[in-house]
Amino acid sequence: MLHSIIILKKDSGVCMFSEKYTLDFDSSLFSGFLTAVQNFAENLQIGRLTSFITQDKIIVLSSSEYVVVSLIIDLEDNADDWMVKAFKIAENFESKYDMDRWAGDISIFKKFSDDIKEMLGKEEEDLLLRVAKWAKKEFGGELQLNAVIKPRKNEAKLKVDVLLDRGDIEPDKLDGKVLLRKHPSLGKDYCFIKVVDGIVGRGDIKDFIERIVEFGDDKINEDEGDEIFPYFPNMIAIIGRDFSSTVKDLTDNLYKSKNKKHLVVSKN
């Protein structure tokens, strides 16, 4: 059972929206607590906190580019299912409100409760949510939807529909250990997934691969140092409702010759 929804401004921890169904607590105090816990986890470099358990409840956390959504649910509830719903709430909140121009007035968010009722009332999930559930079950790891990452300061951001952080790669399976001392995140086991709600064509695959290459170790220049955002997906997947007939030749030539770590899943 869902007991409450809290939406925080990611960079400041300000509580912008709260909906408490069964619990009575100070939303601002709770927001400060969540922000402190998230900062503590980041300072310890143990990864982003996605959920934690108290004696009676589970607190699910979902971060997007501008907001953090917190859901309080029962211990017997499926946390992964609610995590996906939290991602969807964050996505809809950011699409409805312009966070770059928000001046601090939280009253404009009051009507978002109607959007939440509509989202939680829908029985049919869209393709992105179904893929996210499948990927979490198939590959494991911490799940992020619509993750926004940036390879270099002067290059465009890349939005990854589904990102899985599966922890560190085993040391004996790593290449370039000297490089890892300067860019330790290259030793992380990331999976990037592109979701196409339709037929996947050659252009979809080529565009995604060209952007992904910017995160590979071939592009790292020792002189650039910290300008490189040190992501390197250990695996990628492109998932659509179907694949065009022209895709097979492209995947045969591209993936076999360039990088065996890449993966294409044909249908969902």
PASEBA-1860 file (N, C-alpha, C; in nm, 3 decimals):
! residues 268
1> MLHSIIIL> 0.083/-0.120/0.000/0.000/0.000/0.000/0.087/0.125/0.000 ~ 0.048/0.222/-0.080/0.119/0.349/-0.085/0.070/0.440/0.028 ~ 0.164/0.487/0.111/0.128/0.571/0.225/0.156/0.719/0.201 ~ 0.258/0.750/0.120/0.286/0.891/0.094/0.374/0.906/-0.029 ~ 0.367/1.025/-0.089/0.452/1.064/-0.201/0.513/1.199/-0.168 ~ 0.645/1.209/-0.178/0.715/1.334/-0.157/0.801/1.361/-0.280 ~ 0.795/1.483/-0.333/0.879/1.521/-0.446/0.969/1.636/-0.402 ~ 1.101/1.615/-0.414/1.200/1.714/-0.369/1.273/1.773/-0.488
9> KKDSGVCM> 1.319/1.897/-0.473/1.412/1.956/-0.571/1.547/1.889/-0.548 ~ 1.602/1.832/-0.653/1.721/1.749/-0.640/1.842/1.825/-0.587 ~ 1.864/1.947/-0.635/1.986/2.019/-0.597/1.978/2.086/-0.460 ~ 1.855/2.114/-0.412/1.842/2.187/-0.286/1.773/2.107/-0.175 ~ 1.700/2.003/-0.212/1.625/1.925/-0.112/1.493/1.988/-0.070 ~ 1.452/2.097/-0.135/1.326/2.164/-0.103/1.209/2.072/-0.137 ~ 1.113/2.061/-0.045/0.993/1.981/-0.070/0.897/2.061/-0.157 ~ 0.874/2.013/-0.279/0.787/2.085/-0.372/0.644/2.030/-0.372
17> FSEKYTLD> 0.630/1.902/-0.341/0.497/1.841/-0.344/0.493/1.725/-0.244 ~ 0.381/1.711/-0.175/0.363/1.597/-0.085/0.217/1.554/-0.086 ~ 0.198/1.425/-0.081/0.064/1.366/-0.074/0.072/1.255/0.030 ~ 0.007/1.277/0.145/0.012/1.181/0.256/-0.125/1.116/0.272 ~ -0.130/0.986/0.246/-0.258/0.916/0.247/-0.293/0.860/0.385 ~ -0.193/0.806/0.455/-0.221/0.744/0.586/-0.129/0.793/0.696 ~ -0.019/0.858/0.659/0.080/0.900/0.757/0.072/1.051/0.780 ~ 0.104/1.093/0.901/0.103/1.234/0.934/0.241/1.273/0.984
25> FDSSLFSG> 0.315/1.349/0.904/0.450/1.391/0.943/0.482/1.522/0.873 ~ 0.590/1.586/0.918/0.635/1.713/0.862/0.710/1.686/0.731 ~ 0.653/1.727/0.619/0.714/1.698/0.489/0.851/1.764/0.474 ~ 0.865/1.886/0.526/0.994/1.955/0.515/1.102/1.885/0.595 ~ 1.065/1.838/0.715/1.161/1.765/0.799/1.202/1.634/0.731 ~ 1.104/1.564/0.675/1.133/1.439/0.605/1.221/1.464/0.483 ~ 1.196/1.575/0.411/1.277/1.609/0.295/1.422/1.635/0.335 ~ 1.441/1.705/0.446/1.576/1.730/0.495/1.647/1.601/0.532
33> FLTAVQNF> 1.573/1.508/0.592/1.629/1.379/0.628/1.674/1.303/0.503 ~ 1.589/1.298/0.400/1.624/1.226/0.277/1.746/1.288/0.209 ~ 1.750/1.421/0.205/1.864/1.489/0.143/1.993/1.457/0.217 ~ 1.988/1.456/0.350/2.107/1.425/0.429/2.154/1.282/0.405 ~ 2.059/1.188/0.396/2.094/1.048/0.372/2.156/1.031/0.234 ~ 2.097/1.097/0.133/2.150/1.088/-0.003/2.292/1.145/-0.009 ~ 2.313/1.260/0.052/2.446/1.322/0.052/2.547/1.235/0.124 ~ 2.504/1.172/0.234/2.593/1.085/0.309/2.638/0.967/0.222
41> AENLQIGR> 2.543/0.907/0.149/2.576/0.793/0.063/2.673/0.834/-0.047 ~ 2.652/0.954/-0.106/2.739/1.001/-0.212/2.879/1.032/-0.159 ~ 2.888/1.090/-0.039/3.019/1.121/0.019/3.098/0.995/0.050 ~ 3.029/0.888/0.084/3.095/0.761/0.110/3.130/0.686/-0.018 ~ 3.081/0.739/-0.132/3.103/0.678/-0.264/3.053/0.534/-0.267 ~ 2.934/0.513/-0.213/2.874/0.380/-0.212/2.757/0.371/-0.309 ~ 2.743/0.474/-0.395/2.636/0.472/-0.494/2.512/0.546/-0.448 ~ 2.426/0.576/-0.543/2.302/0.648/-0.513/2.206/0.558/-0.435
49> LTSFITQD> 2.145/0.614/-0.333/2.049/0.539/-0.253/1.917/0.530/-0.329 ~ 1.868/0.407/-0.351/1.743/0.388/-0.426/1.628/0.344/-0.337 ~ 1.657/0.284/-0.223/1.552/0.249/-0.127/1.618/0.208/0.004 ~ 1.541/0.221/0.112/1.588/0.168/0.240/1.468/0.127/0.323 ~ 1.493/0.045/0.423/1.386/-0.019/0.499/1.392/0.025/0.645 ~ 1.277/0.060/0.700/1.264/0.083/0.843/1.197/-0.040/0.905 ~ 1.166/-0.032/1.030/1.103/-0.146/1.097/0.965/-0.177/1.038 ~ 0.896/-0.074/0.990/0.759/-0.093/0.943/0.735/-0.063/0.795
57> KIIVLSSS> 0.826/0.012/0.731/0.798/0.059/0.596/0.922/0.049/0.507 ~ 0.897/0.062/0.375/1.004/0.075/0.276/0.995/0.215/0.216 ~ 1.108/0.284/0.208/1.113/0.414/0.144/1.183/0.395/0.010 ~ 1.112/0.419/-0.098/1.164/0.406/-0.234/1.201/0.544/-0.286 ~ 1.321/0.557/-0.343/1.368/0.685/-0.395/1.401/0.674/-0.543 ~ 1.356/0.771/-0.620/1.384/0.774/-0.763/1.432/0.913/-0.801 ~ 1.552/0.922/-0.860/1.608/1.051/-0.900/1.600/1.070/-1.050 ~ 1.561/1.190/-1.093/1.566/1.228/-1.234/1.661/1.347/-1.245
65> EYVVVSLI> 1.652/1.421/-1.351/1.748/1.531/-1.370/1.729/1.642/-1.267 ~ 1.603/1.672/-1.231/1.577/1.786/-1.143/1.513/1.749/-1.010 ~ 1.451/1.633/-1.000/1.374/1.602/-0.880/1.408/1.463/-0.826 ~ 1.371/1.445/-0.699/1.377/1.314/-0.633/1.236/1.281/-0.585 ~ 1.187/1.164/-0.623/1.055/1.120/-0.579/1.072/1.013/-0.472 ~ 1.003/1.031/-0.360/1.007/0.935/-0.250/0.867/0.877/-0.229 ~ 0.859/0.746/-0.224/0.734/0.676/-0.195/0.753/0.594/-0.069 ~ 0.657/0.599/0.023/0.660/0.515/0.143/0.555/0.406/0.125
73> IDLEDNAD> 0.600/0.280/0.130/0.513/0.166/0.105/0.529/0.064/0.218 ~ 0.444/-0.040/0.217/0.450/-0.145/0.318/0.565/-0.242/0.291 ~ 0.607/-0.312/0.395/0.717/-0.408/0.383/0.686/-0.520/0.285 ~ 0.562/-0.559/0.277/0.526/-0.671/0.189/0.505/-0.628/0.044 ~ 0.511/-0.499/0.015/0.495/-0.451/-0.122/0.619/-0.481/-0.205 ~ 0.601/-0.487/-0.337/0.712/-0.510/-0.430/0.783/-0.377/-0.457 ~ 0.901/-0.361/-0.401/0.974/-0.233/-0.412/1.012/-0.202/-0.556 ~ 1.045/-0.305/-0.636/1.082/-0.281/-0.775/0.966/-0.225/-0.855
81> DWMVKAFK> 0.846/-0.277/-0.832/0.728/-0.224/-0.902/0.704/-0.078/-0.867 ~ 0.718/-0.046/-0.739/0.697/0.092/-0.696/0.810/0.183/-0.742 ~ 0.931/0.128/-0.759/1.042/0.207/-0.811/1.011/0.254/-0.953 ~ 0.956/0.165/-1.034/0.920/0.201/-1.171/0.813/0.310/-1.170 ~ 0.715/0.299/-1.079/0.611/0.401/-1.069/0.669/0.535/-1.025 ~ 0.766/0.530/-0.936/0.831/0.654/-0.891/0.903/0.723/-1.007 ~ 0.970/0.643/-1.092/1.035/0.699/-1.210/0.933/0.768/-1.301 ~ 0.818/0.704/-1.317/0.715/0.759/-1.404/0.661/0.890/-1.347
89> IAENFESK> 0.645/0.896/-1.215/0.598/1.020/-1.151/0.700/1.133/-1.174 ~ 0.828/1.102/-1.157/0.932/1.203/-1.178/0.933/1.252/-1.322 ~ 0.919/1.159/-1.415/0.920/1.194/-1.558/0.803/1.287/-1.591 ~ 0.685/1.255/-1.540/0.567/1.338/-1.568/0.576/1.474/-1.502 ~ 0.631/1.478/-1.382/0.646/1.606/-1.310/0.736/1.700/-1.389 ~ 0.850/1.648/-1.437/0.944/1.733/-1.510/0.889/1.775/-1.647 ~ 0.807/1.690/-1.707/0.750/1.727/-1.838/0.640/1.832/-1.823 ~ 0.575/1.834/-1.707/0.465/1.929/-1.685/0.515/2.065/-1.636
97> YDMDRWAG> 0.622/2.066/-1.557/0.670/2.190/-1.498/0.813/2.219/-1.544 ~ 0.838/2.346/-1.576/0.971/2.389/-1.621/1.057/2.420/-1.498 ~ 1.141/2.327/-1.462/1.223/2.343/-1.342/1.329/2.451/-1.356 ~ 1.373/2.476/-1.478/1.474/2.581/-1.498/1.419/2.720/-1.466 ~ 1.286/2.736/-1.481/1.226/2.868/-1.457/1.147/2.875/-1.328 ~ 1.150/2.770/-1.249/1.073/2.771/-1.124/1.130/2.873/-1.027 ~ 1.041/2.959/-0.974/1.085/3.071/-0.888/1.067/3.042/-0.739 ~ 1.026/2.920/-0.703/1.014/2.886/-0.562/0.873/2.877/-0.509
105> DISIFKKF> 0.774/2.901/-0.591/0.634/2.895/-0.548/0.583/2.751/-0.558 ~ 0.567/2.684/-0.443/0.526/2.543/-0.446/0.375/2.526/-0.466 ~ 0.301/2.635/-0.458/0.155/2.624/-0.473/0.115/2.580/-0.614 ~ 0.202/2.604/-0.712/0.169/2.568/-0.850/0.166/2.416/-0.870 ~ 0.221/2.341/-0.773/0.228/2.196/-0.788/0.109/2.122/-0.724 ~ 0.017/2.196/-0.661/-0.091/2.131/-0.587/-0.175/2.040/-0.675 ~ -0.202/2.083/-0.798/-0.288/2.006/-0.885/-0.221/1.880/-0.942 ~ -0.093/1.862/-0.910/-0.024/1.742/-0.960/-0.082/1.615/-0.898
113> SDDIKEML> -0.155/1.629/-0.789/-0.219/1.512/-0.727/-0.316/1.445/-0.824 ~ -0.380/1.524/-0.911/-0.470/1.466/-1.012/-0.392/1.382/-1.112 ~ -0.273/1.430/-1.149/-0.188/1.354/-1.242/-0.146/1.221/-1.179 ~ -0.114/1.226/-1.051/-0.071/1.104/-0.982/-0.183/1.001/-0.978 ~ -0.304/1.047/-0.948/-0.418/0.955/-0.946/-0.437/0.888/-1.081 ~ -0.421/0.967/-1.187/-0.437/0.911/-1.321/-0.326/0.811/-1.353 ~ -0.201/0.846/-1.316/-0.089/0.756/-1.344/-0.102/0.624/-1.268 ~ -0.135/0.633/-1.139/-0.143/0.512/-1.058/-0.267/0.430/-1.092
121> GKEEEDLL> -0.363/0.493/-1.156/-0.485/0.421/-1.190/-0.478/0.347/-1.321 ~ -0.375/0.375/-1.400/-0.362/0.309/-1.530/-0.319/0.164/-1.510 ~ -0.388/0.073/-1.577/-0.355/-0.069/-1.565/-0.250/-0.111/-1.668 ~ -0.254/-0.049/-1.785/-0.160/-0.090/-1.890/-0.034/-0.004/-1.881 ~ 0.080/-0.069/-1.869/0.207/0.001/-1.860/0.259/0.031/-2.000 ~ 0.330/0.141/-2.015/0.390/0.168/-2.145/0.515/0.083/-2.163 ~ 0.571/0.088/-2.283/0.683/0.001/-2.317/0.804/0.028/-2.228 ~ 0.832/0.155/-2.199/0.949/0.188/-2.117/0.941/0.121/-1.980
129> LRVAKWAK> 0.825/0.124/-1.917/0.812/0.064/-1.785/0.824/-0.088/-1.792 ~ 0.769/-0.148/-1.896/0.780/-0.293/-1.910/0.925/-0.335/-1.933 ~ 0.997/-0.257/-2.014/1.138/-0.286/-2.038/1.218/-0.270/-1.909 ~ 1.189/-0.164/-1.832/1.260/-0.141/-1.707/1.243/-0.258/-1.611 ~ 1.121/-0.309/-1.599/1.097/-0.424/-1.511/1.172/-0.547/-1.561 ~ 1.164/-0.569/-1.693/1.234/-0.684/-1.751/1.384/-0.674/-1.730 ~ 1.442/-0.555/-1.755/1.586/-0.537/-1.743/1.633/-0.557/-1.599 ~ 1.557/-0.504/-1.504/1.592/-0.521/-1.363/1.595/-0.668/-1.326
137> KEFGGELQ> 1.497/-0.743/-1.373/1.490/-0.886/-1.343/1.597/-0.965/-1.417 ~ 1.623/-0.927/-1.543/1.715/-1.003/-1.627/1.862/-0.978/-1.592 ~ 1.897/-0.850/-1.566/2.036/-0.812/-1.548/2.072/-0.772/-1.406 ~ 1.973/-0.730/-1.326/2.000/-0.686/-1.190/2.063/-0.548/-1.186 ~ 2.091/-0.499/-1.066/2.155/-0.370/-1.048/2.056/-0.261/-1.010 ~ 2.110/-0.142/-0.980/2.028/-0.027/-0.946/1.973/0.034/-1.074 ~ 1.845/0.066/-1.073/1.774/0.108/-1.193/1.752/0.258/-1.196 ~ 1.778/0.320/-1.313/1.744/0.460/-1.336/1.673/0.470/-1.470
145> LNAVIKPR> 1.567/0.548/-1.475/1.498/0.575/-1.601/1.530/0.717/-1.647 ~ 1.546/0.732/-1.779/1.575/0.863/-1.839/1.694/0.930/-1.772 ~ 1.798/0.853/-1.751/1.921/0.908/-1.693/1.987/1.003/-1.793 ~ 2.031/1.118/-1.747/2.096/1.217/-1.834/2.243/1.223/-1.797 ~ 2.329/1.191/-1.894/2.473/1.191/-1.868/2.543/1.272/-1.977 ~ 2.666/1.310/-1.948/2.738/1.402/-2.037/2.884/1.357/-2.046 ~ 2.932/1.325/-2.167/3.069/1.276/-2.178/3.176/1.382/-2.159 ~ 3.150/1.503/-2.207/3.247/1.612/-2.197/3.174/1.744/-2.178
153> KNEAKLKV> 3.248/1.843/-2.134/3.185/1.971/-2.100/3.117/2.036/-2.220 ~ 3.175/2.026/-2.337/3.124/2.098/-2.453/3.043/2.011/-2.548 ~ 3.004/1.894/-2.506/2.927/1.806/-2.592/2.786/1.788/-2.538 ~ 2.696/1.749/-2.627/2.556/1.736/-2.590/2.534/1.623/-2.489 ~ 2.432/1.640/-2.407/2.397/1.537/-2.310/2.337/1.416/-2.383 ~ 2.352/1.302/-2.323/2.292/1.180/-2.376/2.188/1.131/-2.275 ~ 2.065/1.109/-2.324/1.962/1.054/-2.237/1.957/0.904/-2.259 ~ 1.976/0.829/-2.151/1.969/0.684/-2.157/1.834/0.643/-2.100
161> DVLLDRGD> 1.752/0.576/-2.181/1.616/0.542/-2.139/1.616/0.457/-2.012 ~ 1.700/0.354/-2.010/1.712/0.268/-1.892/1.860/0.247/-1.864 ~ 1.904/0.280/-1.743/2.041/0.259/-1.702/2.044/0.166/-1.582 ~ 2.129/0.064/-1.589/2.147/-0.027/-1.477/2.290/-0.016/-1.425 ~ 2.304/0.010/-1.298/2.435/0.013/-1.232/2.450/-0.118/-1.156 ~ 2.537/-0.206/-1.207/2.551/-0.339/-1.149/2.678/-0.353/-1.065 ~ 2.727/-0.240/-1.016/2.841/-0.244/-0.925/2.974/-0.244/-0.999 ~ 3.076/-0.294/-0.934/3.211/-0.297/-0.990/3.234/-0.424/-1.071
169> IEPDKLDG> 3.313/-0.409/-1.179/3.355/-0.525/-1.257/3.465/-0.596/-1.180 ~ 3.466/-0.729/-1.184/3.569/-0.806/-1.114/3.707/-0.766/-1.167 ~ 3.803/-0.739/-1.078/3.935/-0.687/-1.120/4.005/-0.771/-1.227 ~ 3.991/-0.904/-1.221/4.061/-0.987/-1.318/4.000/-0.982/-1.457 ~ 3.884/-0.914/-1.470/3.818/-0.901/-1.600/3.836/-0.763/-1.660 ~ 3.916/-0.678/-1.597/3.934/-0.541/-1.643/4.056/-0.529/-1.733 ~ 4.045/-0.442/-1.834/4.158/-0.405/-1.919/4.202/-0.264/-1.883 ~ 4.330/-0.235/-1.905/4.377/-0.099/-1.883/4.374/-0.058/-1.737
177> KVLLRKHP> 4.436/-0.136/-1.649/4.427/-0.107/-1.505/4.496/0.023/-1.467 ~ 4.599/0.063/-1.543/4.665/0.190/-1.515/4.568/0.305/-1.539 ~ 4.491/0.296/-1.648/4.392/0.399/-1.680/4.285/0.409/-1.572 ~ 4.253/0.298/-1.511/4.147/0.296/-1.411/4.183/0.375/-1.286 ~ 4.312/0.390/-1.260/4.351/0.468/-1.143/4.313/0.614/-1.159 ~ 4.310/0.662/-1.283/4.272/0.801/-1.307/4.123/0.812/-1.332 ~ 4.061/0.709/-1.389/3.918/0.710/-1.421/3.854/0.586/-1.360 ~ 3.839/0.584/-1.226/3.790/0.464/-1.158/3.651/0.418/-1.201
185> SLGKDYCF> 3.568/0.511/-1.251/3.433/0.472/-1.290/3.431/0.383/-1.414 ~ 3.544/0.376/-1.486/3.549/0.283/-1.599/3.543/0.138/-1.552 ~ 3.568/0.118/-1.424/3.558/-0.017/-1.369/3.418/-0.052/-1.322 ~ 3.321/0.036/-1.347/3.183/0.009/-1.307/3.111/-0.071/-1.415 ~ 3.023/-0.157/-1.373/2.947/-0.241/-1.465/2.813/-0.174/-1.495 ~ 2.812/-0.093/-1.603/2.691/-0.023/-1.643/2.627/-0.090/-1.764 ~ 2.496/-0.084/-1.770/2.421/-0.129/-1.887/2.332/-0.015/-1.933 ~ 2.346/0.029/-2.059/2.263/0.132/-2.119/2.161/0.066/-2.210
193> IKVVDGIV> 2.035/0.105/-2.197/1.929/0.047/-2.280/1.851/0.158/-2.349 ~ 1.841/0.148/-2.481/1.759/0.240/-2.560/1.627/0.171/-2.591 ~ 1.516/0.242/-2.570/1.384/0.186/-2.594/1.317/0.263/-2.708 ~ 1.275/0.192/-2.811/1.206/0.251/-2.926/1.064/0.198/-2.928 ~ 0.968/0.286/-2.910/0.828/0.244/-2.909/0.776/0.239/-3.052 ~ 0.828/0.142/-3.127/0.794/0.128/-3.269/0.894/0.036/-3.334 ~ 0.913/0.050/-3.465/1.007/-0.034/-3.538/1.146/0.029/-3.533 ~ 1.245/-0.048/-3.494/1.383/0.000/-3.485/1.448/-0.007/-3.623
201> GRGDIKDF> 1.502/0.106/-3.669/1.570/0.111/-3.797/1.720/0.124/-3.782 ~ 1.789/0.123/-3.896/1.935/0.136/-3.894/1.979/0.266/-3.827 ~ 1.905/0.374/-3.854/1.942/0.503/-3.798/1.935/0.505/-3.647 ~ 1.836/0.437/-3.589/1.825/0.431/-3.443/1.949/0.368/-3.382 ~ 1.995/0.260/-3.443/2.111/0.188/-3.390/2.239/0.268/-3.411 ~ 2.258/0.321/-3.532/2.382/0.394/-3.561/2.395/0.518/-3.474 ~ 2.285/0.593/-3.457/2.291/0.714/-3.373/2.326/0.680/-3.230 ~ 2.266/0.575/-3.178/2.292/0.536/-3.039/2.436/0.491/-3.022
209> IERIVEFG> 2.486/0.410/-3.117/2.624/0.361/-3.108/2.722/0.477/-3.117 ~ 2.698/0.571/-3.208/2.790/0.684/-3.222/2.800/0.766/-3.094 ~ 2.687/0.784/-3.024/2.692/0.855/-2.897/2.759/0.772/-2.788 ~ 2.734/0.642/-2.788/2.792/0.556/-2.687/2.944/0.551/-2.698 ~ 2.996/0.557/-2.822/3.140/0.550/-2.843/3.212/0.662/-2.767 ~ 3.145/0.776/-2.749/3.206/0.887/-2.677/3.239/0.853/-2.532 ~ 3.178/0.746/-2.480/3.203/0.707/-2.342/3.312/0.601/-2.331 ~ 3.363/0.551/-2.445/3.459/0.441/-2.441/3.600/0.488/-2.412
217> DDKINEDE> 3.686/0.393/-2.373/3.822/0.429/-2.335/3.906/0.472/-2.455 ~ 3.863/0.440/-2.579/3.937/0.487/-2.696/3.937/0.639/-2.706 ~ 3.838/0.702/-2.647/3.824/0.847/-2.657/3.894/0.921/-2.543 ~ 3.948/0.848/-2.448/4.008/0.915/-2.332/4.146/0.969/-2.366 ~ 4.166/1.095/-2.340/4.293/1.162/-2.365/4.347/1.208/-2.230 ~ 4.467/1.167/-2.198/4.524/1.199/-2.067/4.531/1.350/-2.043 ~ 4.544/1.428/-2.152/4.554/1.573/-2.136/4.421/1.637/-2.099 ~ 4.308/1.567/-2.128/4.177/1.625/-2.100/4.136/1.607/-1.954
225> GDEIFPYF> 4.190/1.505/-1.890/4.166/1.485/-1.748/4.019/1.479/-1.711 ~ 3.981/1.568/-1.618/3.849/1.563/-1.561/3.738/1.609/-1.656 ~ 3.773/1.656/-1.775/3.669/1.698/-1.868/3.588/1.579/-1.919 ~ 3.641/1.460/-1.905/3.573/1.341/-1.953/3.486/1.284/-1.841 ~ 3.360/1.267/-1.871/3.270/1.203/-1.775/3.291/1.053/-1.787 ~ 3.343/0.989/-1.684/3.398/0.854/-1.700/3.295/0.741/-1.697 ~ 3.197/0.747/-1.787/3.107/0.635/-1.803/3.159/0.545/-1.914 ~ 3.143/0.416/-1.897/3.173/0.323/-2.005/3.079/0.204/-1.990
233> PNMIAIIG> 2.976/0.196/-2.073/2.883/0.085/-2.055/2.947/-0.049/-2.087 ~ 2.938/-0.139/-1.994/2.987/-0.275/-2.017/2.897/-0.349/-2.115 ~ 2.772/-0.303/-2.126/2.678/-0.365/-2.219/2.573/-0.263/-2.258 ~ 2.526/-0.271/-2.382/2.413/-0.190/-2.424/2.307/-0.280/-2.487 ~ 2.184/-0.234/-2.484/2.075/-0.306/-2.548/1.984/-0.205/-2.617 ~ 1.931/-0.243/-2.732/1.833/-0.162/-2.802/1.708/-0.247/-2.818 ~ 1.598/-0.198/-2.763/1.475/-0.277/-2.758/1.362/-0.201/-2.824 ~ 1.291/-0.267/-2.913/1.177/-0.206/-2.979/1.065/-0.306/-2.996
241> RDFSSTVK> 0.956/-0.260/-3.051/0.843/-0.350/-3.074/0.872/-0.445/-3.190 ~ 0.959/-0.402/-3.282/1.006/-0.489/-3.390/1.128/-0.423/-3.451 ~ 1.202/-0.498/-3.533/1.320/-0.445/-3.600/1.300/-0.451/-3.751 ~ 1.345/-0.348/-3.821/1.331/-0.347/-3.966/1.420/-0.453/-4.028 ~ 1.387/-0.490/-4.151/1.463/-0.595/-4.220/1.604/-0.552/-4.254 ~ 1.632/-0.421/-4.250/1.765/-0.371/-4.285/1.863/-0.374/-4.168 ~ 1.814/-0.407/-4.051/1.898/-0.399/-3.932/1.997/-0.515/-3.921 ~ 1.960/-0.633/-3.966/2.042/-0.751/-3.942/2.183/-0.737/-4.000
249> DLTDNLYK> 2.196/-0.691/-4.125/2.328/-0.675/-4.185/2.412/-0.575/-4.106 ~ 2.348/-0.469/-4.061/2.420/-0.367/-3.985/2.474/-0.425/-3.855 ~ 2.390/-0.498/-3.782/2.433/-0.553/-3.654/2.540/-0.659/-3.674 ~ 2.530/-0.739/-3.777/2.632/-0.841/-3.804/2.768/-0.777/-3.826 ~ 2.771/-0.671/-3.908/2.898/-0.607/-3.940/2.952/-0.523/-3.826 ~ 2.864/-0.449/-3.761/2.907/-0.353/-3.659/2.949/-0.419/-3.530 ~ 2.866/-0.505/-3.476/2.892/-0.558/-3.343/3.000/-0.665/-3.342 ~ 3.006/-0.747/-3.447/3.107/-0.851/-3.449/3.246/-0.794/-3.469
257> SKNKKHLV> 3.255/-0.683/-3.542/3.387/-0.627/-3.573/3.435/-0.527/-3.469 ~ 3.343/-0.458/-3.400/3.386/-0.349/-3.313/3.389/-0.384/-3.165 ~ 3.288/-0.444/-3.115/3.282/-0.462/-2.971/3.186/-0.574/-2.936 ~ 3.238/-0.683/-2.888/3.155/-0.799/-2.856/3.072/-0.778/-2.731 ~ 3.097/-0.671/-2.660/3.020/-0.645/-2.538/2.881/-0.593/-2.570 ~ 2.861/-0.542/-2.691/2.732/-0.485/-2.726/2.630/-0.593/-2.753 ~ 2.507/-0.564/-2.722/2.399/-0.662/-2.731/2.278/-0.598/-2.796 ~ 2.214/-0.670/-2.887/2.089/-0.623/-2.943/1.981/-0.723/-2.909
265> VSKN> 1.871/-0.675/-2.852/1.754/-0.757/-2.826/1.649/-0.716/-2.927 ~ 1.597/-0.811/-3.004/1.519/-0.773/-3.121/1.379/-0.726/-3.091 ~ 1.307/-0.790/-2.999/1.167/-0.755/-2.981/1.131/-0.755/-2.833 ~ 1.023/-0.682/-2.802/0.967/-0.685/-2.667/0.816/-0.686/-2.678
END
